[in-house]
Amino acid sequence: MRRIYVFTVLLALVLLIFTGQVFAANNYALYAYNSKPILDWDPSVMFSNGIVVLNNTYETLLRYDPLEDKFINVLATDYQKSNDGLTWTFTIRKGVKFHDGTDLNAEAVKFSVDRTISMGQGASFIWASVDSIKVLDEYTVQFNLKYPAPLDLICASGYAAFIMSPTAVKSHPDDWFNTANEAGTGPYMLERSNNDEEIILTRFDDYWQGWKGKHYEKVVIKQISEVATRRQLIEQGAADVTLELTPEDVEALKNNPDVKIITSPSFENLSFFMNTQKAPLNNKLVRQALSYAFPYQDVIDICSGGYATQSTGPVPHGLWGHSEELLQYSKNLEKAKQLLDEAGYSGGMDLLLTYMSGDESERKAAELFKAELSKLNINLSIRGMPWESQWALARSENEDERQDIFVMYWWPDISDPAAFLYPTYHSEDEVFFNLGYWNNTEFDNLLDKASELSGIDRARAEETVVKAQEVFLEDAPSILVYDKQYVRATYKTFKGFEINPSYPNVVFFYDTFPGE
């Protein structure tokens, strides 16, 4: 079996190196991604990996730089808000074309946001504060809100804030997007999708920022699940950028003069979502016990190589609403055993954990957890799955089929703590990303209140978010593992790349260029 695996890796490497050399010769950039780069092509619906593709083919009104706490004008050149925070007026950039050749205007902005709201899928909830959108003139659009909300952050979201061509949408059937089509204004157009595992983008000649200076003509974003292959591709210069390497790989690559390791703070954390609707994890005491059984520091040291910090609450370090005063679970097997005895599960149990195949950090964390649980007579079965299969199982209509523990990284749609927590922990009528199936009315009410306060009184909103996290930690729907630091490996000729934690895993390829 090992010979077959090695042969498979080498064959993939040979093919990709050859492909990479062709790309380089033709001014291509290759992003070796660890999973399928897109699961849904509809910009109103996409709420997963597609962030890495659609943020190069579409644009938003604004872009947010959280490290500088400033906004960058993209499709909007200016905006104002009323004193009560209920009316926001945006001036739309002139001279911008969609990929179908039609012009961007205020009507297109209204159409795009109205469509996303009406479809009610993906991250459409970010627009919950919007009461109506009014076109004041060809290049001016007004948002009227039901309650104050940080609309500038919302308009800069990496999800559900994309502006699309009304002509393209109206002139095609409803499933047009998901036959691999796009209708954005971004610097790159979709050239080809190979089963959504390899996305090839080509430059949009009429892009409003132009193509003076050095830029990549084409971009390839390709699923490379094997960590060893991603590392070798970077070392050989067949790939330009990759992510999710093992700590050992990162340390080794630091000594390679052909490779650059780039690190940055992130708003991304790793959590083990526990199935709160199925025994034995529908018992709060059992969930607390598992939280005390987790080997936090071992996972940080071994799985992240120290490029992480143990989570304190579900809001990550660096994002407002985070508090160091919250309860932080630590490994305490005696406490875990006491809670299991109290819950009536001292005789042991069998649990199924799923993680995304290809992610070595998740796999190692699960293995370390399994070893600790065995000391409590708990048998943890670990199953690595492609992301789309893992997610499909978690959303199975047959609740008995669903996993007991779902391992997943989470990052913000907008840089707001209430919005960060909403998709994964607010009650859902239909399962989407609340993959612990948690339903807590007190938490929901506090989160809703914080969301309404965030547009006018950040201090009060922050206090409310902290209270919501106190409720969360008592009920323990997830094991909060760590807040990660981003680590990216790039080949020496890949220039201009900077990490923006508000757009996790995204490479804004227009800002990059080939160098020496």
Buried (B, 14 or more C-beta within 10 A) or exposed (E): EEEEEEEEBEEBBEEBBEBBBEBBEEBBBBBBBBBBBBBBBBBBBBBBBBBBBBBBBBBBBBBBBBBEEEBEBBBBEEBEBEEEBBBBBBBBBEEBBBBBEBBBBBBBBBBBBBBBBEEEBBBBBBBBBBEEBEBEEEBBBBBBBEBBBBBBBBBBBBBBBBBBBBBBBEEEEEEBBBEBBBBBBBBBBBEEBEEBBBBBBBBBEBBBEEBEEEBBBBBBBBBBBBBBBBBBBBBBBBBBBBBBBBBEBBEBBEEBEEBBBEEEBBBBBBBBBBBBBBEBBEBBBBBBBBBBBBBBEBBBBBBBBEBBBBBBBBBBBBBBBBBEEBBEBEBBBEBBBBBBEBBEBEEEBEBBBBBBBBBBBBBBBBBBBBEBBEEBEBEBBBBBBBBBBBBEBBEEEEEEEBBBBBBBBBBBBBBBBBBBBBBBBBEBEEBBBBBBBBBBEBBBEBBBBBBBBBBBBBEBBBBBBBBBBBBBBEBBBBBBBBBBBBBBBBBBBBBBBEBBBBBBBBBBBBEBBBEE
